[in-house]
Structure formats: structure tokens, C-alpha cells
């Protein structure tokens, strides 16, 4: 399992990590639900996310629910503000669908 940097504007999730000034990656507390800053600028907070599209099974039930809650909130706002569909919004909707499928699978 690897990690990828968050792109500018991606919503920070409870399972994401931020680079602390000590050089350690730590949970991104305080940033959850907010858009990530531009990673091209080292003065900005840096975030990373586990590559989980095929590894959803490694999330705890609590982490899975946290991500579903975050993505549901974002998707409600996308609809509320009639945001134009882009590659980023489609990826957000796809991710929510995969998370919900994993949750249904676990309840079987």
C-alpha cells in the first residue's frame, strides 16, 4: 500500500495525513472537510492519502463511516450549489459510491 499527495482543492478526509514540521506524517486533525492547499508550495501544509481504491477493506468500520460522512457532506454541497461536473466532482461521486458499496458488502 502506498500514498499519494492530495491535489489542490481535494477535500481532506479523516484518514489523510499531514506533514508535521518535525518531518513526521500525522493524522490531518483540524483539516478534515477542508480543501487541501496547493502542494507545489512547500510553505503550505502538505497532505497525503493512502491509495485505497482497491484497498477499502483495510479501513476500519469507523474510518469507512467517517469517509462516507465527509463525502456525503461534500456531495450535498455540490448539488446544493449546482457545481458544474468536472473530473474532480466526478471522482468525488465515484469515491462515495465505492465507499457505500464496501459498507453494504460488510453488512451482508
ZAFI-432524 format. One record per residue (C-alpha): residue number from 1; residue in one letter; chain; x, y, z. Coordinates in nm, 3 decimals, m for minus. Layout:
<atoms>
+-----+--------+--------+---------+---------+---------+
| num | residu | chaine |      c1 |      c2 |      c3 |
+-----+--------+--------+---------+---------+---------+
| NUM |      A |      A |       X |       Y |       Z |
...
+-----+--------+--------+---------+---------+---------+
</atoms>
This chain:
<atoms>
+-----+--------+--------+---------+---------+---------+
| num | residu | chaine |      c1 |      c2 |      c3 |
+-----+--------+--------+---------+---------+---------+
|   1 |      X |      A |   0.000 |   0.000 |   0.000 |
|   2 |      X |      A |   0.136 |   0.339 |  m0.094 |
|   3 |      X |      A |   0.039 |   0.701 |  m0.059 |
|   4 |      X |      A |  m0.031 |   0.984 |  m0.299 |
|   5 |      X |      A |  m0.022 |   1.359 |  m0.236 |
|   6 |      X |      A |  m0.354 |   1.541 |  m0.227 |
|   7 |      X |      A |  m0.415 |   1.779 |  m0.513 |
|   8 |      X |      A |  m0.512 |   2.138 |  m0.457 |
|   9 |      X |      A |  m0.880 |   2.158 |  m0.365 |
|  10 |      X |      A |  m0.927 |   1.792 |  m0.272 |
|  11 |      X |      A |  m1.126 |   1.753 |   0.048 |
|  12 |      X |      A |  m0.912 |   1.635 |   0.341 |
|  13 |      X |      A |  m1.051 |   1.316 |   0.495 |
|  14 |      X |      A |  m1.022 |   1.178 |   0.848 |
|  15 |      X |      A |  m0.788 |   0.908 |   0.715 |
|  16 |      X |      A |  m0.550 |   1.156 |   0.545 |
|  17 |      X |      A |  m0.220 |   1.261 |   0.696 |
|  18 |      X |      A |  m0.037 |   1.594 |   0.708 |
|  19 |      X |      A |   0.336 |   1.651 |   0.718 |
|  20 |      X |      A |   0.431 |   1.788 |   1.059 |
|  21 |      X |      A |   0.720 |   2.034 |   1.093 |
|  22 |      X |      A |   0.919 |   1.752 |   1.261 |
|  23 |      X |      A |   0.909 |   1.564 |   0.931 |
|  24 |      X |      A |   0.661 |   1.304 |   1.059 |
|  25 |      X |      A |   0.332 |   1.223 |   0.889 |
|  26 |      X |      A |   0.045 |   1.253 |   1.137 |
|  27 |      X |      A |  m0.336 |   1.243 |   1.117 |
|  28 |      X |      A |  m0.469 |   1.557 |   0.949 |
|  29 |      X |      A |  m0.673 |   1.666 |   1.250 |
|  30 |      X |      A |  m0.807 |   2.017 |   1.220 |
|  31 |      X |      A |  m0.812 |   1.999 |   0.840 |
|  32 |      X |      A |  m1.081 |   1.733 |   0.785 |
|  33 |      X |      A |  m1.354 |   1.851 |   0.549 |
|  34 |      X |      A |  m1.147 |   2.143 |   0.421 |
|  35 |      X |      A |  m0.986 |   2.170 |   0.076 |
|  36 |      X |      A |  m0.616 |   2.083 |   0.053 |
|  37 |      X |      A |  m0.377 |   2.364 |  m0.032 |
|  38 |      X |      A |  m0.154 |   2.367 |  m0.338 |
|  39 |      X |      A |   0.122 |   2.109 |  m0.278 |
|  40 |      X |      A |   0.356 |   2.292 |  m0.517 |
|  41 |      X |      A |   0.430 |   2.544 |  m0.242 |
|  42 |      X |      A |   0.632 |   2.390 |   0.043 |
|  43 |      X |      A |   0.518 |   2.661 |   0.287 |
|  44 |      X |      A |   0.163 |   2.523 |   0.255 |
|  45 |      X |      A |   0.053 |   2.224 |   0.458 |
|  46 |      X |      A |   0.128 |   1.900 |   0.274 |
|  47 |      X |      A |  m0.124 |   1.615 |   0.278 |
|  48 |      X |      A |  m0.118 |   1.254 |   0.166 |
|  49 |      X |      A |  m0.377 |   0.981 |   0.124 |
|  50 |      X |      A |  m0.346 |   0.606 |   0.120 |
|  51 |      X |      A |  m0.402 |   0.451 |  m0.221 |
|  52 |      X |      A |  m0.722 |   0.277 |  m0.124 |
|  53 |      X |      A |  m0.944 |   0.244 |  m0.428 |
|  54 |      X |      A |  m0.875 |  m0.128 |  m0.432 |
|  55 |      X |      A |  m0.793 |  m0.149 |  m0.060 |
|  56 |      X |      A |  m1.114 |  m0.028 |   0.103 |
|  57 |      X |      A |  m1.116 |  m0.346 |   0.308 |
|  58 |      X |      A |  m0.827 |  m0.214 |   0.521 |
|  59 |      X |      A |  m1.039 |   0.071 |   0.660 |
|  60 |      X |      A |  m1.192 |   0.015 |   1.000 |
|  61 |      X |      A |  m1.570 |   0.046 |   1.016 |
|  62 |      X |      A |  m1.526 |   0.383 |   1.187 |
|  63 |      X |      A |  m1.286 |   0.513 |   0.919 |
|  64 |      X |      A |  m1.524 |   0.392 |   0.648 |
|  65 |      X |      A |  m1.816 |   0.574 |   0.811 |
|  66 |      X |      A |  m1.606 |   0.891 |   0.855 |
|  67 |      X |      A |  m1.522 |   0.893 |   0.484 |
|  68 |      X |      A |  m1.884 |   0.827 |   0.385 |
|  69 |      X |      A |  m1.997 |   1.114 |   0.609 |
|  70 |      X |      A |  m1.735 |   1.351 |   0.464 |
|  71 |      X |      A |  m1.806 |   1.258 |   0.101 |
|  72 |      X |      A |  m2.185 |   1.271 |   0.157 |
|  73 |      X |      A |  m2.150 |   1.621 |   0.301 |
|  74 |      X |      A |  m1.938 |   1.733 |   0.004 |
|  75 |      X |      A |  m2.178 |   1.578 |  m0.247 |
|  76 |      X |      A |  m2.478 |   1.750 |  m0.085 |
|  77 |      X |      A |  m2.299 |   2.084 |  m0.126 |
|  78 |      X |      A |  m2.209 |   2.006 |  m0.487 |
|  79 |      X |      A |  m2.578 |   1.953 |  m0.560 |
|  80 |      X |      A |  m2.694 |   2.245 |  m0.346 |
|  81 |      X |      A |  m2.468 |   2.490 |  m0.528 |
|  82 |      X |      A |  m2.523 |   2.329 |  m0.869 |
|  83 |      X |      A |  m2.150 |   2.287 |  m0.920 |
|  84 |      X |      A |  m2.054 |   2.206 |  m1.278 |
|  85 |      X |      A |  m1.938 |   1.847 |  m1.320 |
|  86 |      X |      A |  m1.564 |   1.821 |  m1.361 |
|  87 |      X |      A |  m1.308 |   1.545 |  m1.327 |
|  88 |      X |      A |  m1.277 |   1.628 |  m0.954 |
|  89 |      X |      A |  m1.650 |   1.627 |  m0.882 |
|  90 |      X |      A |  m1.696 |   1.301 |  m1.074 |
|  91 |      X |      A |  m1.409 |   1.144 |  m0.875 |
|  92 |      X |      A |  m1.577 |   1.256 |  m0.551 |
|  93 |      X |      A |  m1.907 |   1.097 |  m0.651 |
|  94 |      X |      A |  m1.730 |   0.778 |  m0.764 |
|  95 |      X |      A |  m1.545 |   0.754 |  m0.434 |
|  96 |      X |      A |  m1.866 |   0.791 |  m0.234 |
|  97 |      X |      A |  m2.026 |   0.515 |  m0.442 |
|  98 |      X |      A |  m1.730 |   0.279 |  m0.380 |
|  99 |      X |      A |  m1.737 |   0.354 |  m0.005 |
| 100 |      X |      A |  m2.108 |   0.283 |   0.017 |
| 101 |      X |      A |  m2.064 |  m0.041 |  m0.178 |
| 102 |      X |      A |  m1.796 |  m0.150 |   0.069 |
| 103 |      X |      A |  m2.024 |  m0.066 |   0.361 |
| 104 |      X |      A |  m2.309 |  m0.271 |   0.210 |
| 105 |      X |      A |  m2.069 |  m0.561 |   0.148 |
| 106 |      X |      A |  m1.966 |  m0.563 |   0.515 |
| 107 |      X |      A |  m2.328 |  m0.575 |   0.633 |
| 108 |      X |      A |  m2.401 |  m0.890 |   0.434 |
+-----+--------+--------+---------+---------+---------+
</atoms>
